[in-house]
Amino acid sequence: MHKNTNTMENKISRRQAIQNTAVLLGAGLSFSSFIQKSSQDGFQIGACDWSIGQSANVNAVEVASKLGLDGVQINMGMLANDMHLRDSKIQKQYLEAFEKYNIKPSGFAIGELNNVPYKSDDRTDQWVSDAIDVAKGLGVKTILLAFFANNDLKNDEIGTQNVIKKLKKVMPKAEQAGIAFGIESWLNAQEHLYIINEVKSPNLKVYYDVANSNHMGYDIYAEIRELGKQNMICEFHAKENNFLLGTGKVDFQEVRKCIDEINYKGWLQIEGAVPKGQPMFESYLENRKFLKSIFTA
């Protein structure tokens, strides 16, 4: 989740939006029944709502269902709508949509931190604290904290120390609720571990984005093994920039080997992975098919 390529700031055309939100009636399933389903059932494939053209929009549930996904990762909101997932009425709309379309809330993210930085803007302290309550309301166990653009921590010691102080204050609430925060950033494995070890909370993890780390020149396979064997990865973004999954720079067969070694079974969220000039919807059908061919139970 960063601003440069294939992010929630990218906009799709009005024509695509209408096409992507065409109605697909789903079978009913109670929310209580599907939030209890364990990751032991195998890998589950979701997508970021900003990558399917529906950032912070309940229509993302319908689009994800039509794509055949198991779930959708939701953006908590924007400054303009006062981070609207904090509103119980908005949460109710999402829960009803998840039940209607028979898919799951696969997680959610505070993407607006890229614009209104957690590292330096105290308004965000309440957002991060409230996110724990939202997660409980949606039955979600992982919250993505985005550290890109205005919130970038790379080579920012002052910002990093400020984030550590803030996380030390909020993590006891997350621990009590059984919620994990996942840091997604440009940092390498050791830089992530520094923050986690300073905060000293078992509920603070790395949200590992294979494309971001590959772009930075990190050995993503070694990093997954290093972080994963310490139980420091909460979730993965299956991502490519301007390529379909499996046709770009990331070797997803090797990623699967790494994931098996660290005994990860859980959500894989598709982000980006749309070639230039190609439609999102058809691209995501291909991306889902590719991941399902590799990440079987």
C-alpha positions in Angstrom: 0.0 0.0 0.0 2.1 2.9 -1.2 1.4 5.9 -3.4 3.6 5.3 -6.4 2.0 2.3 -8.2 -1.3 0.5 -8.1 -2.4 2.0 -4.8 -5.7 3.2 -3.4 -4.9 6.6 -4.8 -5.2 5.3 -8.3 -8.6 5.8 -9.8 -10.5 3.7 -12.2 -12.8 5.1 -14.8 -16.5 5.6 -14.2 -17.2 3.0 -16.9 -15.0 0.5 -15.2 -16.6 1.2 -11.8 -20.1 0.6 -13.1 -18.9 -2.6 -14.8 -17.1 -3.9 -11.7 -20.1 -3.4 -9.4 -22.6 -5.3 -11.5 -24.9 -7.3 -9.2 -24.0 -10.8 -8.3 -26.5 -12.4 -5.9 -24.8 -14.6 -3.3 -26.1 -17.3 -1.1 -26.8 -16.3 2.5 -24.4 -17.2 5.3 -24.5 -15.9 8.8 -21.6 -13.6 9.8 -21.1 -15.5 13.1 -20.5 -18.7 11.2 -17.8 -17.5 8.9 -15.7 -15.5 11.3 -15.2 -18.6 13.3 -13.7 -20.5 10.3 -10.1 -21.2 11.0 -7.1 -20.6 8.8 -6.4 -24.3 9.2 -8.8 -24.7 6.3 -6.0 -23.5 4.1 -4.9 -20.3 2.3 -7.6 -17.7 1.7 -7.4 -15.3 -1.2 -8.6 -11.7 -0.7 -7.9 -8.4 -2.4 -7.4 -4.8 -1.3 -10.5 -2.7 -1.9 -8.3 0.2 -3.3 -6.8 -2.2 -5.8 -10.2 -3.2 -7.2 -11.3 0.4 -7.6 -13.5 0.6 -4.5 -11.4 2.2 -1.7 -13.4 2.6 1.5 -16.6 1.7 -0.5 -19.0 -1.0 0.6 -19.4 -1.9 -3.1 -16.0 -3.6 -2.8 -17.7 -6.6 -1.2 -19.9 -7.1 -4.3 -16.9 -6.7 -6.7 -14.8 -9.2 -4.6 -17.6 -11.7 -4.7 -17.9 -11.4 -8.4 -14.2 -12.0 -8.7 -14.6 -15.3 -6.8 -12.4 -14.1 -3.9 -12.7 -15.4 -0.3 -12.7 -11.9 1.1 -11.8 -8.2 0.8 -9.4 -6.0 2.7 -11.1 -2.8 3.5 -9.6 0.7 3.8 -10.8 2.3 7.1 -11.7 5.6 5.4 -10.3 9.0 4.6 -9.9 12.3 6.3 -12.8 13.6 4.2 -15.2 11.0 5.6 -13.8 11.1 9.2 -12.5 7.5 8.9 -16.1 6.3 8.4 -15.6 2.7 9.4 -15.6 4.0 13.0 -19.4 4.6 12.5 -21.5 1.6 13.6 -23.9 2.3 10.8 -21.2 1.9 8.2 -20.0 -1.2 9.9 -23.5 -2.6 9.7 -23.6 -1.9 6.0 -20.4 -3.9 5.5 -21.6 -6.8 7.7 -24.8 -7.0 5.7 -22.9 -7.0 2.4 -20.5 -9.7 3.6 -23.5 -11.9 4.5 -25.3 -11.2 1.3 -22.4 -12.0 -0.9 -21.1 -14.9 1.2 -17.5 -13.6 1.5 -15.4 -12.5 4.5 -13.9 -9.3 5.8 -10.3 -10.4 5.2 -8.8 -7.4 7.1 -8.6 -3.7 7.0 -6.1 -1.0 6.6 -5.5 2.6 7.7 -4.3 3.8 4.3 -4.9 7.5 5.1 -1.8 7.4 7.3 0.2 7.8 4.0 -1.3 11.3 3.8 -1.9 12.2 7.4 1.2 10.6 9.0 1.1 8.6 12.2 4.7 9.5 12.9 4.0 13.2 13.2 0.3 14.0 13.3 -1.4 13.4 16.6 -4.9 13.2 15.1 -3.9 9.7 13.9 -3.5 8.4 17.5 -7.3 8.3 17.9 -7.7 6.6 14.5 -5.3 3.8 15.4 -6.9 3.3 18.8 -10.4 3.3 17.3 -9.3 0.8 14.7 -9.1 -1.8 17.4 -12.8 -1.3 18.1 -13.6 -1.5 14.4 -11.7 -4.7 14.1 -13.7 -6.2 16.9 -16.9 -5.1 15.3 -16.1 -6.6 12.0 -14.5 -9.8 13.4 -11.1 -8.9 11.9 -7.9 -9.9 13.6 -5.3 -7.9 11.6 -5.0 -4.1 11.0 -2.5 -2.8 8.4 -0.7 0.3 9.3 0.6 2.0 6.2 4.0 3.8 6.3 4.6 5.3 2.9 4.6 8.7 1.3 4.2 11.3 4.1 4.5 8.5 6.7 7.6 6.9 5.3 10.0 5.8 8.1 13.0 4.9 5.9 16.0 6.9 7.2 13.8 8.8 9.6 15.0 8.2 13.1 12.8 10.9 14.7 9.7 9.6 13.0 10.6 6.0 14.0 11.1 6.9 17.6 7.8 8.8 17.7 6.0 5.8 16.2 7.6 3.5 18.8 6.3 5.8 21.6 2.8 5.8 20.1 2.7 2.1 19.6 3.8 1.4 23.2 0.7 3.3 24.3 -1.8 1.6 22.1 -0.6 -2.0 22.0 -2.0 -3.0 25.4 -5.5 -2.3 24.1 -4.7 -4.3 21.0 -3.4 -7.2 23.1 -6.5 -7.2 25.3 -8.7 -7.3 22.1 -6.6 -10.0 20.5 -5.9 -7.8 17.5 -2.5 -7.6 15.6 -1.1 -4.5 14.0 0.9 -5.1 10.9 3.6 -2.6 9.8 3.8 -2.2 6.0 6.7 0.0 4.9 9.9 0.4 2.9 11.9 -0.9 5.8 13.9 -4.1 5.6 13.5 -7.1 8.0 16.1 -5.8 10.6 14.6 -2.3 10.6 11.1 -3.8 11.2 12.5 -6.0 14.0 14.1 -3.0 15.6 10.7 -1.3 16.0 8.9 -4.5 17.1 11.6 -5.2 19.7 11.5 -1.7 21.0 7.7 -1.7 21.4 7.8 -5.2 23.0 4.3 -6.4 22.1 3.5 -9.8 20.8 0.7 -8.3 18.8 2.9 -6.0 16.7 4.0 -7.7 13.4 5.2 -7.1 9.9 2.7 -6.9 7.1 4.9 -8.4 4.4 4.5 -7.0 0.9 6.6 -9.1 -1.5 6.6 -6.5 -4.3 7.6 -3.5 -2.1 10.5 -5.4 -0.6 11.6 -6.7 -3.9 11.5 -3.2 -5.3 13.8 -2.1 -2.5 16.3 -4.8 -3.4 15.8 -7.0 -0.4 16.1 -10.7 -0.5 12.4 -11.4 0.0 12.7 -15.1 0.4 15.4 -14.8 3.1 13.3 -12.1 4.8 10.2 -14.2 4.9 12.1 -17.0 6.4 13.9 -14.7 8.9 10.8 -12.9 10.0 8.5 -15.9 9.8 10.5 -18.2 11.9 10.3 -15.6 14.7 6.5 -15.4 14.2 6.8 -11.8 13.0 4.6 -11.8 9.9 0.9 -11.3 10.4 -0.2 -11.4 6.7 1.0 -11.0 3.1 0.3 -8.8 0.1 0.6 -10.9 -3.0 1.6 -8.1 -5.3 3.3 -7.1 -8.5 3.7 -3.6 -10.1 2.4 -3.5 -13.7 2.4 -7.3 -14.1 0.0 -10.1 -13.5 1.0 -12.3 -10.6 3.4 -15.0 -11.9 4.6 -12.9 -14.8 6.7 -10.3 -13.0 9.7 -10.2 -10.6 8.4 -12.2 -7.7 8.8 -16.0 -7.8 5.6 -17.1 -6.1 6.6 -20.7 -6.2 9.5 -19.8 -4.0 7.3 -17.7 -1.8 5.1 -20.7 -1.3 8.2 -22.7 -0.2 9.1 -20.0 2.3 5.5 -19.8 3.6 5.5 -23.5 4.1 8.7 -23.4 6.0 7.3 -20.8 8.5 4.0 -22.7 8.7 1.9 -19.8 7.6 -1.7 -20.6 6.8 -3.9 -17.5 6.3 -4.8 -14.6 4.1 -3.0 -13.7 0.9 -4.3 -10.3 -0.2 -3.9 -9.4 -3.9 -2.7 -5.8 -4.4 -1.7 -4.1 -7.7 -0.9 -6.7 -10.3 -2.6 -5.1 -13.3 -0.6 -4.6 -16.4 -0.6 -1.1 -17.9 -3.6 -0.5 -20.1 -5.3 -3.7 -19.0 -8.7 -3.9 -17.2 -8.7 -4.5 -13.5 -11.5 -7.1 -13.5 -10.0 -9.5 -16.0 -6.6 -9.1 -14.5 -7.9 -10.0 -11.0 -9.6 -13.1 -12.4 -6.2 -14.2 -13.7 -4.5 -13.3 -10.4 -6.9 -15.2 -8.3 -6.6 -18.2 -10.6 -2.8 -18.1 -10.4 -2.7 -17.9 -6.7 -5.2 -20.7 -6.3 -3.0 -22.9 -8.5 -0.1 -22.5 -6.1 -1.5 -21.8 -2.7 -3.7 -24.9 -2.2 -4.2 -26.2 1.3 
